[in-house]
């Protein structure tokens, strides 16, 4: 991705930060349009007052409250974008990307497009020469993931020099029935974010290159046990390298 360039333009995304009384921050995401208005608990701010300003400036609302305006990072976008399914959180996605050791140019398969959070991070990781195959069984999730991905790409192109790569293929299909589709595909990595990942393993393992990583995102340890039991009972050629939980601890530093 190219360097961020210049002032805000109509059509791109802007993030407004509002300080609350308890020293927390409220983040508001909007797509800039000349006739639109940003509404916040501290008053309104017309988009036309934002367009043409450089990111990082503080503007005042109609009620005199201060808003910090800047371009959103990818993790902020996925936390604030519309959701259907529960998203994979950026802290977990970061760990998954490191575990899979994805490089620019890789071909990666994900199952469970959800709201498109993982798809966006994979898109950035594999770059313009890479490819992401994103399978989703539910049509509403499939459509929302495509919408969120296109929304980010179109806004990015307005506010940045380079285009965001168009490298994600969203596929509305049950991964357990996709064996024929994957026969001619060599996968560098696989990430499974679905209720029953054990159903996908017999399909994806033949396309995953020797030594490739299959990362699985699960909500609880019971699901992990079920997955490992299925690998053993079906004698699938997978080795469980590690099982981790990712936690973040927030700190608040205030003057005494």
Secondary structure as GFF3:
##gff-version 3
##sequence-region A 1 256
A	DSSP	beta_strand	13	19	.	.	.	ID=ss1
A	DSSP	beta_strand	25	31	.	.	.	ID=ss2
A	DSSP	beta_strand	37	40	.	.	.	ID=ss3
A	DSSP	beta_strand	43	46	.	.	.	ID=ss4
A	DSSP	three_ten_helix	47	49	.	.	.	ID=ss5
A	DSSP	beta_strand	58	60	.	.	.	ID=ss6
A	DSSP	beta_strand	66	70	.	.	.	ID=ss7
A	DSSP	alpha_helix	74	80	.	.	.	ID=ss8
A	DSSP	alpha_helix	90	100	.	.	.	ID=ss9
A	DSSP	beta_strand	107	111	.	.	.	ID=ss10
A	DSSP	alpha_helix	117	126	.	.	.	ID=ss11
A	DSSP	beta_strand	131	136	.	.	.	ID=ss12
A	DSSP	alpha_helix	139	159	.	.	.	ID=ss13
A	DSSP	beta_strand	168	172	.	.	.	ID=ss14
A	DSSP	three_ten_helix	175	177	.	.	.	ID=ss15
A	DSSP	beta_strand	187	192	.	.	.	ID=ss16
A	DSSP	alpha_helix	198	204	.	.	.	ID=ss17
A	DSSP	beta_strand	208	216	.	.	.	ID=ss18
A	DSSP	alpha_helix	221	233	.	.	.	ID=ss19
###
